[in-house]
Amino acid sequence: MMTAVPYKIYLSEKELPKNWYNLKAVMKELPPPPLHPATLKPCTEDDLKPVFCTKLVQQEMNTKDKYIEIPQGLMDFYKMIRPSPLIRAYNLENMLDTPAEIYYKFEGTNTSGSHKLNSAAAQVYYAKEQGITRLTTETGAGQWGTALAMACAYYGIDLTVYMVKISSQQKPYRKAVIETYGGKVVPSPSDTTEAGRKILADMPGTGGSLGCAISEAIEMALKTENCRYVLGSVLDHVLLHQSIIGEETKVACEKYGIVPDVIIGCMGGGSNFGGLIAPFMGDRIAGKNNIRFIGIEPASCPSLTRGKYAYDFGDTGKTTPLMKMYTLGSGFIPSPSHAGGLRYHGMRPILSKLSDDGYLEAATVTQTKAFEAATTFARCEGILPAPESSHALYAAIDEAKKCKEAGEKKTIIFGLSGTGYFDLSAYMSYNDGSMKDYIPTDEELEKGFATLPKVE
Ligand SMILES: *Cc1c(COP(=O)(O)O)cnc(C)c1O
């Protein structure tokens, strides 16, 4: 069969984007500012500098520059891992017998296995430039910790990773990779911090959560010399770094005349999806396209679809600035039976605002449905997807099926944010039928909402 578009689109080194795309510079209205947790006044750069690297704080606050240049020392790292391919899912299209064209941007080709390395490398690069010698972070499913360990090894920085306890037990191989790259892993909650000791006392036997690992990592950064904390999602500078995904996708689309009707991604904290859509969303805001943007959440942790749009803390220990976002409450502890890294209680402020303004749709998928889609995809496209990415995959298949019913030829792009090699225990439980779906009841959500701080 003759095809206009190759199965895999790779950009040449010359075609690689040289800038990140800053959505905040093009939004008609900005998300309300983060508030200092003690004073409830908008955070200043000085509030954030003890915790985060200075350059990252400046990027976090930047609402002016649409394009921010990727520094050369970071480009050298990006060249090892990028570009990622944009793949036309011909086999999936044939199997579904759909008139839709389906493309996916696959971020799982690097060793850490996901998009997270795009921001990990940037954050470590800036830490190094500032003369920082140690970093702390949290990791949930382990992808962020792995990505950061790779970047820290490359730039020569010490790393301590607070890993959500249940994940460190379920994913020993993730831990092994982090340690191989020289990172130190501490299961969270731990007795190495006050925040951890408090959570252990309040909730003995807890499997932990991202929110509580964040509290521990921040506390440790603040009490350690020449150390900063880095975060893998939620913050605006992380979305900025992930915009490389969307920038590459846009160059590829323009080169081959691909005009997307729908762009779909999975959302934990919203970085890979936010990054994928960034330049397309900018055009949409400017009235240059009419793309539907659909973010998919796990039914077990539905922050954008069932949360409240309110100021909330980013962590369980209530130490981070307050951010206005769709949230289930920082006290919401998601079901430990949920596989993968989509278990964060809030949705990042930029995506929350875009959703509130009507630019973004959101939907949920249960994990068994996501794994069903993953299995279908693996068998026809060859790639074993990450459980998180499979939520987006499910929605893309669903959209393509609707095109078949309606006899419509739409162009669908979805983000395949990572590989599933490190998620085989989840695949095992799906395969042997023991995987359970968990959908919180309204009463359970109320308990989380009750932990929202009183602001306004
Ligand atoms: C961490 C992760 C996610 C979710 O995080 P976002 O901030 O929403 O991108 C999704 N997919 C993969 C493979 C991940 O590792």
Ligand as a Chemical Component Dictionary entry (heavy atoms), coordinates in Angstrom:
data_LIG
# 
_chem_comp.id                   LIG 
_chem_comp.type                 NON-POLYMER 
_chem_comp.pdbx_formal_charge   0 
_chem_comp.three_letter_code    LIG 
# 
loop_
_chem_comp_atom.comp_id 
_chem_comp_atom.atom_id 
_chem_comp_atom.alt_atom_id 
_chem_comp_atom.type_symbol 
_chem_comp_atom.charge 
_chem_comp_atom.model_Cartn_x 
_chem_comp_atom.model_Cartn_y 
_chem_comp_atom.model_Cartn_z 
_chem_comp_atom.pdbx_ordinal 
LIG C1 C1 C 0 4.077 10.252 35.342 1  
LIG C2 C2 C 0 3.451 9.739  34.155 2  
LIG C3 C3 C 0 2.212 10.222 33.734 3  
LIG C4 C4 C 0 1.390 11.231 34.483 4  
LIG O1 O1 O 0 1.973 12.449 34.742 5  
LIG P1 P1 P 0 1.597 13.787 33.988 6  
LIG O2 O2 O 0 2.148 14.870 34.845 7  
LIG O3 O3 O 0 0.109 13.881 33.910 8  
LIG O4 O4 O 0 2.234 13.727 32.672 9  
LIG C5 C5 C 0 1.692 9.712  32.563 10 
LIG N1 N1 N 0 2.337 8.759  31.849 11 
LIG C6 C6 C 0 3.526 8.278  32.225 12 
LIG C7 C7 C 0 4.179 7.217  31.405 13 
LIG C8 C8 C 0 4.129 8.754  33.389 14 
LIG O5 O5 O 0 5.311 8.282  33.751 15 
# 
loop_
_chem_comp_bond.comp_id 
_chem_comp_bond.atom_id_1 
_chem_comp_bond.atom_id_2 
_chem_comp_bond.value_order 
_chem_comp_bond.pdbx_ordinal 
LIG C1 C2 SING 1  
LIG C2 C3 SING 2  
LIG C2 C8 DOUB 3  
LIG C3 C4 SING 4  
LIG C3 C5 DOUB 5  
LIG C4 O1 SING 6  
LIG O1 P1 SING 7  
LIG P1 O2 DOUB 8  
LIG P1 O3 SING 9  
LIG P1 O4 SING 10 
LIG C5 N1 SING 11 
LIG N1 C6 DOUB 12 
LIG C6 C7 SING 13 
LIG C6 C8 SING 14 
LIG C8 O5 SING 15 
# 
